[in-house]
């Protein structure tokens, strides 16, 4: 699932259909490189936000730590590919 590299929102669209320029409708970010998250990572990010809002901070911290490990692996892959 494609997402904004700044805020993680999936509410992004191409600015111009013929060009590879993306715009995030949530934070206003514009750029050519977007993040293609695995669906499970986005789902976990949303669970973390929800848990933090509900005051379940310990649970949110554990989920966040697991997700950060996965994100580091994804970042390494992206660096190897030249992003």
N, CA, C and O atoms as a MOPAC input file, in Angstrom:
PM7 MOZYME 1SCF
protein

 N      0.84900 1    -1.16600 1     0.00000 1
 C      0.00000 1     0.00000 1     0.00000 1
 C      0.89900 1     1.23400 1     0.00000 1
 O      1.81300 1     1.34200 1     0.81700 1
 N      0.64200 1     2.13800 1    -0.89600 1
 C      1.45200 1     3.34200 1    -1.02300 1
 C      1.10300 1     4.34300 1     0.07300 1
 O     -0.06400 1     4.52700 1     0.41700 1
 N      2.13900 1     4.98800 1     0.61500 1
 C      1.93400 1     5.91300 1     1.73100 1
 C      2.91400 1     7.07700 1     1.65900 1
 O      3.94800 1     7.00700 1     0.99500 1
 N      2.56400 1     8.13400 1     2.35200 1
 C      3.39300 1     9.33700 1     2.44900 1
 C      4.62500 1     9.02600 1     3.30700 1
 O      4.48200 1     8.46800 1     4.39500 1
 N      5.83300 1     9.37600 1     2.84200 1
 C      7.02800 1     9.11500 1     3.64700 1
 C      7.15200 1    10.04000 1     4.85400 1
 O      7.92000 1     9.74800 1     5.77000 1
 N      6.41700 1    11.14400 1     4.87600 1
 C      6.50700 1    12.09700 1     5.98200 1
 C      5.58600 1    11.71400 1     7.14100 1
 O      6.02400 1    11.65100 1     8.29000 1
 N      4.29300 1    11.45600 1     6.83300 1
 C      3.33600 1    11.19900 1     7.91900 1
 C      2.77000 1     9.78000 1     7.92300 1
 O      2.12100 1     9.38200 1     8.89000 1
 N      3.00500 1     9.01100 1     6.85700 1
 C      2.51000 1     7.63900 1     6.79800 1
 C      1.08800 1     7.50500 1     6.29400 1
 O      0.56300 1     6.39300 1     6.23200 1
 N      0.45200 1     8.60500 1     5.93400 1
 C     -0.92900 1     8.56700 1     5.45700 1
 C     -1.01100 1     7.85900 1     4.10300 1
 O     -0.11800 1     7.98900 1     3.26600 1
 N     -2.07900 1     7.12000 1     3.90600 1
 C     -2.30600 1     6.48000 1     2.61100 1
 C     -3.18000 1     7.35000 1     1.71500 1
 O     -3.53200 1     6.94900 1     0.60600 1
 N     -3.52200 1     8.52100 1     2.19000 1
 C     -4.35900 1     9.45000 1     1.43000 1
 C     -3.46200 1    10.30400 1     0.53200 1
 O     -3.30800 1    11.50600 1     0.75000 1
 N     -2.86900 1     9.65600 1    -0.49000 1
 C     -1.98200 1    10.34400 1    -1.41900 1
 C     -2.49300 1    10.16400 1    -2.84000 1
 O     -3.13800 1     9.16400 1    -3.15700 1
 N     -2.20300 1    11.12600 1    -3.68100 1
 C     -2.59300 1    11.06000 1    -5.09200 1
 C     -1.48000 1    11.65300 1    -5.94000 1
 O     -0.61500 1    12.37900 1    -5.45000 1
 N     -1.52400 1    11.32500 1    -7.22500 1
 C     -0.57100 1    11.92800 1    -8.14700 1
 C     -1.00700 1    13.35300 1    -8.42600 1
 O     -2.18600 1    13.61700 1    -8.66000 1
 N     -0.05200 1    14.26600 1    -8.40000 1
 C     -0.34700 1    15.67000 1    -8.66400 1
 C     -0.73200 1    15.85900 1   -10.13300 1
 O     -1.70300 1    16.54400 1   -10.45500 1
 N      0.03700 1    15.24600 1   -10.99500 1
 C     -0.24300 1    15.24300 1   -12.42500 1
 C     -0.22400 1    13.79100 1   -12.88300 1
 O      0.77200 1    13.10000 1   -12.66700 1
 N     -1.29000 1    13.31100 1   -13.50700 1
 C     -1.35000 1    11.89700 1   -13.88900 1
 C     -0.18000 1    11.43400 1   -14.76100 1
 O      0.26400 1    10.29300 1   -14.63900 1
 N      0.31600 1    12.29800 1   -15.63000 1
 C      1.38900 1    11.90100 1   -16.53400 1
 C      2.77900 1    11.96900 1   -15.88900 1
 O      3.74800 1    11.45700 1   -16.45000 1
 N      2.87700 1    12.59300 1   -14.72400 1
 C      4.17100 1    12.71100 1   -14.04200 1
 C      4.15500 1    11.90900 1   -12.74300 1
 O      3.09500 1    11.56500 1   -12.22200 1
 N      5.33400 1    11.62400 1   -12.24000 1
 C      5.45000 1    10.83100 1   -11.01700 1
 C      5.64700 1    11.74000 1    -9.79900 1
 O      6.57600 1    11.54000 1    -9.01700 1
 N      4.77500 1    12.73300 1    -9.64100 1
 C      4.81900 1    13.63900 1    -8.49200 1
 C      3.59200 1    13.35400 1    -7.63700 1
 O      2.45900 1    13.44300 1    -8.10900 1
 N      3.83000 1    13.01200 1    -6.37200 1
 C      2.76300 1    12.63500 1    -5.45500 1
 C      2.49200 1    13.74500 1    -4.45100 1
 O      3.38800 1    14.52000 1    -4.11500 1
 N      1.24500 1    13.82100 1    -3.96800 1
 C      0.83400 1    14.80900 1    -2.96800 1
 C      0.08400 1    14.08500 1    -1.85400 1
 O     -0.79200 1    13.26000 1    -2.11400 1
 N      0.44400 1    14.40600 1    -0.60500 1
 C     -0.25700 1    13.85300 1     0.55100 1
 C     -1.36600 1    14.82500 1     0.93600 1
 O     -1.11400 1    16.00600 1     1.17300 1
 N     -2.57600 1    14.32600 1     0.99500 1
 C     -3.71100 1    15.18100 1     1.34200 1
 C     -3.78200 1    15.46300 1     2.84300 1
 O     -4.49400 1    16.37400 1     3.26700 1
 N     -3.05300 1    14.69400 1     3.64600 1
 C     -3.08700 1    14.89400 1     5.09900 1
 C     -2.09000 1    15.96500 1     5.55000 1
 O     -2.45300 1    16.87400 1     6.29700 1
 N     -0.82300 1    15.85900 1     5.09600 1
 C      0.20200 1    16.79500 1     5.58500 1
 C      0.69800 1    17.77600 1     4.52600 1
 O      1.42800 1    18.71400 1     4.84700 1
 N      0.30800 1    17.56700 1     3.26000 1
 C      0.70900 1    18.48500 1     2.20400 1
 C      2.04900 1    18.17400 1     1.55900 1
 O      2.50300 1    18.93000 1     0.69900 1
 N      2.69100 1    17.08700 1     1.94900 1
 C      3.98100 1    16.71100 1     1.37800 1
 C      3.84500 1    16.50600 1    -0.12500 1
 O      2.82600 1    16.00000 1    -0.59500 1
 N      4.86700 1    16.89900 1    -0.87900 1
 C      4.93300 1    16.65400 1    -2.31700 1
 C      6.29400 1    16.07700 1    -2.64000 1
 O      7.30600 1    16.52500 1    -2.10100 1
 N      6.32800 1    15.08400 1    -3.52000 1
 C      7.60200 1    14.50100 1    -3.90900 1
 C      7.42400 1    13.37700 1    -4.90100 1
 O      6.30700 1    13.02800 1    -5.28500 1
 N      8.55100 1    12.81500 1    -5.30900 1
 C      8.51700 1    11.74600 1    -6.30500 1
 C      8.68500 1    10.36700 1    -5.68800 1
 O      8.32700 1     9.36500 1    -6.30700 1
 N      9.22200 1    10.30200 1    -4.48500 1
 C      9.45300 1     9.01000 1    -3.84000 1
 C      8.39200 1     8.78600 1    -2.77500 1
 O      8.25900 1     9.57300 1    -1.83800 1
 N      7.63700 1     7.70200 1    -2.92900 1
 C      6.64900 1     7.32900 1    -1.92500 1
 C      7.06800 1     6.00800 1    -1.30500 1
 O      7.92400 1     5.30600 1    -1.84400 1
 N      6.48000 1     5.67700 1    -0.19900 1
 C      6.79700 1     4.43700 1     0.49900 1
 C      5.70300 1     3.43200 1     0.18700 1
 O      4.51400 1     3.74600 1     0.24600 1
 N      6.11900 1     2.22800 1    -0.14400 1
 C      5.15500 1     1.16900 1    -0.40200 1
 C      5.21800 1     0.20400 1     0.77600 1
 O      5.99600 1    -0.75000 1     0.77600 1
 N      4.37600 1     0.47200 1     1.78800 1
 C      4.35400 1    -0.33500 1     3.00400 1
 C      3.61300 1    -1.64700 1     2.76900 1
 O      2.64100 1    -1.68600 1     2.01500 1
 N      4.06700 1    -2.71400 1     3.40900 1
 C      3.23600 1    -3.91400 1     3.43900 1
 C      1.96200 1    -3.58700 1     4.22400 1
 O      2.01200 1    -2.83400 1     5.19700 1
 N      0.84300 1    -4.13600 1     3.81400 1
 C     -0.43800 1    -3.84400 1     4.45800 1
 C     -0.40000 1    -4.06500 1     5.96400 1
 O     -1.00800 1    -3.30400 1     6.71800 1
 N      0.30900 1    -5.10100 1     6.40900 1
 C      0.33900 1    -5.40500 1     7.84800 1
 C      1.02500 1    -4.29400 1     8.64100 1
 O      0.63900 1    -4.02900 1     9.77900 1
 N      2.02600 1    -3.64400 1     8.06900 1
 C      2.71400 1    -2.55900 1     8.77300 1
 C      1.79600 1    -1.37100 1     8.98300 1
 O      1.77900 1    -0.78000 1    10.06300 1
 N      1.03400 1    -1.01900 1     7.96100 1
 C      0.10200 1     0.09800 1     8.09700 1
 C     -0.96800 1    -0.20800 1     9.13100 1
 O     -1.36900 1     0.66200 1     9.90400 1
 N     -1.42500 1    -1.44800 1     9.13600 1
 C     -2.44200 1    -1.84800 1    10.10600 1
 C     -1.89400 1    -1.71600 1    11.52600 1
 O     -2.59600 1    -1.25700 1    12.42700 1
 N     -0.63800 1    -2.11900 1    11.72000 1
 C     -0.02500 1    -2.02200 1    13.04600 1
 C      0.18600 1    -0.56700 1    13.44800 1
 O      0.01900 1    -0.22000 1    14.61700 1
 N      0.55300 1     0.29200 1    12.48900 1
 C      0.72400 1     1.71100 1    12.80200 1
 C     -0.58900 1     2.30700 1    13.29500 1
 O     -0.60300 1     3.09700 1    14.23900 1
 N     -1.68300 1     1.93100 1    12.65800 1
 C     -2.99100 1     2.44000 1    13.06800 1
 C     -3.38000 1     1.90500 1    14.44200 1
 O     -3.98200 1     2.62400 1    15.24000 1
 N     -3.03700 1     0.63700 1    14.72500 1
 C     -3.31100 1     0.06000 1    16.04400 1
 C     -2.54000 1     0.81600 1    17.12500 1
 O     -3.06500 1     1.06300 1    18.21100 1
 N     -1.29700 1     1.18000 1    16.82600 1
 C     -0.47200 1     1.91600 1    17.78500 1
 C     -1.09700 1     3.27000 1    18.08500 1
 O     -1.22000 1     3.65800 1    19.24600 1
 N     -1.49400 1     3.99000 1    17.03400 1
 C     -2.12400 1     5.30200 1    17.22800 1
 C     -3.38500 1     5.18000 1    18.07400 1
 O     -3.63400 1     5.99900 1    18.95900 1
 N     -4.17500 1     4.15100 1    17.79300 1
 C     -5.42400 1     3.93600 1    18.52400 1
 C     -5.13800 1     3.63000 1    19.99500 1
 O     -5.80000 1     4.16400 1    20.88500 1
 N     -4.14400 1     2.76400 1    20.24600 1
 C     -3.79600 1     2.40100 1    21.62300 1
 C     -3.28400 1     3.61700 1    22.39000 1
 O     -3.59400 1     3.79400 1    23.56800 1
 N     -2.49000 1     4.45800 1    21.70700 1
 C     -1.98100 1     5.66200 1    22.36900 1
 C     -3.12000 1     6.60100 1    22.73900 1
 O     -3.10500 1     7.21200 1    23.80800 1
 N     -4.10200 1     6.71600 1    21.86200 1
 C     -5.24800 1     7.58600 1    22.13700 1
 C     -6.08600 1     7.05900 1    23.29500 1
 O     -6.65100 1     7.83600 1    24.06500 1
 N     -6.16400 1     5.73900 1    23.41600 1
 C     -6.97000 1     5.13000 1    24.47000 1
 C     -6.21700 1     5.01800 1    25.79500 1
 O     -6.77700 1     4.55100 1    26.78700 1
 N     -4.97100 1     5.43700 1    25.81800 1
 C     -4.20000 1     5.40100 1    27.05600 1
 C     -3.51600 1     4.07500 1    27.32400 1
 O     -3.03700 1     3.84400 1    28.43500 1
 N     -3.46000 1     3.21300 1    26.35000 1
 C     -2.79600 1     1.92100 1    26.51100 1
 C     -1.35000 1     2.06000 1    26.04500 1
 O     -0.93600 1     1.44200 1    25.06400 1
 N     -0.60400 1     2.86700 1    26.75300 1
 C      0.74100 1     3.21900 1    26.31600 1
 C      1.71000 1     2.04600 1    26.31300 1
 O      2.52100 1     1.93700 1    25.39400 1
 N      1.65500 1     1.16200 1    27.30800 1
 C      2.58400 1     0.03300 1    27.37200 1
 C      2.40100 1    -0.87100 1    26.15600 1
 O      3.37500 1    -1.31100 1    25.54500 1
 N      1.15400 1    -1.14200 1    25.81600 1
 C      0.85300 1    -1.97100 1    24.65000 1
 C      1.32000 1    -1.27500 1    23.37200 1
 O      1.88200 1    -1.90900 1    22.47900 1
 N      1.08500 1     0.01000 1    23.29500 1
 C      1.47300 1     0.78800 1    22.11700 1
 C      2.98900 1     0.80900 1    21.95500 1
 O      3.49300 1     0.72400 1    20.83500 1
 N      3.71700 1     0.92100 1    23.05900 1
 C      5.18100 1     0.96400 1    23.00100 1
 C      5.73300 1    -0.34700 1    22.46000 1
 O      6.63900 1    -0.33900 1    21.62600 1
 N      5.20000 1    -1.47300 1    22.92300 1
 C      5.66600 1    -2.78000 1    22.45000 1
 C      5.41700 1    -2.93700 1    20.95800 1
 O      6.29500 1    -3.37800 1    20.21600 1
 N      4.21500 1    -2.57200 1    20.52300 1
 C      3.89400 1    -2.67800 1    19.09900 1
 C      4.77400 1    -1.74600 1    18.27500 1
 O      5.21000 1    -2.08900 1    17.17600 1
 N      5.02500 1    -0.57100 1    18.82300 1
 C      5.84100 1     0.41500 1    18.11600 1
 C      7.27200 1    -0.09500 1    17.94900 1
 O      7.87300 1     0.08400 1    16.89000 1
 N      7.81600 1    -0.72200 1    18.97700 1
 C      9.17600 1    -1.25800 1    18.90500 1
 C      9.28000 1    -2.34700 1    17.84300 1
 O     10.24500 1    -2.38300 1    17.08000 1
 N      8.28400 1    -3.23900 1    17.79300 1
 C      8.29500 1    -4.29000 1    16.77700 1
 C      8.20600 1    -3.69300 1    15.38000 1
 O      8.89500 1    -4.13500 1    14.46000 1
 N      7.36300 1    -2.70000 1    15.23200 1
 C      7.19500 1    -2.06100 1    13.93300 1
 C      8.46800 1    -1.31900 1    13.51700 1
 O      8.83600 1    -1.33400 1    12.34300 1
 N      9.13300 1    -0.67900 1    14.46300 1
 C     10.37100 1     0.03500 1    14.14800 1
 C     11.43700 1    -0.91500 1    13.62000 1
 O     12.19300 1    -0.55400 1    12.71800 1
 N     11.50800 1    -2.13100 1    14.17300 1
 C     12.46100 1    -3.12100 1    13.67700 1
 C     12.15000 1    -3.47100 1    12.22700 1
 O     13.05400 1    -3.55600 1    11.39500 1
 N     10.87300 1    -3.67200 1    11.92800 1
 C     10.48300 1    -3.99100 1    10.55500 1
 C     10.77500 1    -2.82500 1     9.61400 1
 O     11.19700 1    -3.02500 1     8.47600 1
 N     10.54700 1    -1.60700 1    10.10000 1
 C     10.77800 1    -0.42900 1     9.27000 1
 C     12.26600 1    -0.26400 1     8.96200 1
 O     12.62400 1     0.15200 1     7.86000 1
 N     13.13300 1    -0.58400 1     9.92000 1
 C     14.57200 1    -0.49600 1     9.68200 1
 C     14.98600 1    -1.45600 1     8.57500 1
 O     15.81300 1    -1.11900 1     7.72800 1
 N     14.40400 1    -2.65900 1     8.58700 1
 C     14.69800 1    -3.62200 1     7.53200 1
 C     14.23400 1    -3.09000 1     6.18100 1
 O     14.94000 1    -3.22100 1     5.18100 1
 N     13.05200 1    -2.49100 1     6.15300 1
 C     12.51800 1    -1.92300 1     4.91600 1
 C     13.40200 1    -0.77600 1     4.42400 1
 O     13.65500 1    -0.66200 1     3.22500 1
 N     13.87200 1     0.07200 1     5.33900 1
 C     14.74800 1     1.18400 1     4.96800 1
 C     16.05500 1     0.67800 1     4.37800 1
 O     16.56300 1     1.25300 1     3.41500 1
 N     16.61100 1    -0.40100 1     4.94900 1
 C     17.84300 1    -0.97400 1     4.41000 1
 C     17.62400 1    -1.46300 1     2.98400 1
 O     18.46700 1    -1.25300 1     2.11100 1
 N     16.48100 1    -2.11900 1     2.75300 1
 C     16.16800 1    -2.59100 1     1.40800 1
 C     16.07000 1    -1.42000 1     0.43600 1
 O     16.57800 1    -1.48600 1    -0.68400 1
 N     15.41300 1    -0.35100 1     0.87300 1
 C     15.24100 1     0.81600 1     0.00700 1
 C     16.59300 1     1.45900 1    -0.30800 1
 O     16.81700 1     1.90200 1    -1.43400 1
 N     17.49800 1     1.51400 1     0.68300 1
 C     18.82600 1     2.08500 1     0.44400 1
 C     19.59700 1     1.25000 1    -0.56200 1
 O     20.29000 1     1.78600 1    -1.42600 1
 N     19.47100 1    -0.08400 1    -0.44300 1
 C     20.15400 1    -0.95700 1    -1.39200 1
 C     19.63800 1    -0.75300 1    -2.80700 1
 O     20.38400 1    -0.89900 1    -3.77500 1
 N     18.35500 1    -0.41400 1    -2.92300 1
 C     17.76100 1    -0.18600 1    -4.24100 1
 C     18.01300 1     1.22800 1    -4.75200 1
 O     17.66100 1     1.54700 1    -5.88700 1
 N     18.61900 1     2.07800 1    -3.92800 1
 C     18.98500 1     3.41500 1    -4.36300 1
 C     18.00300 1     4.50600 1    -4.00900 1
 O     18.03800 1     5.57900 1    -4.61200 1
 N     17.12200 1     4.26800 1    -3.04400 1
 C     16.15200 1     5.30400 1    -2.65000 1
 C     16.63500 1     6.04300 1    -1.45000 1
 O     15.95600 1     6.95100 1    -0.97000 1

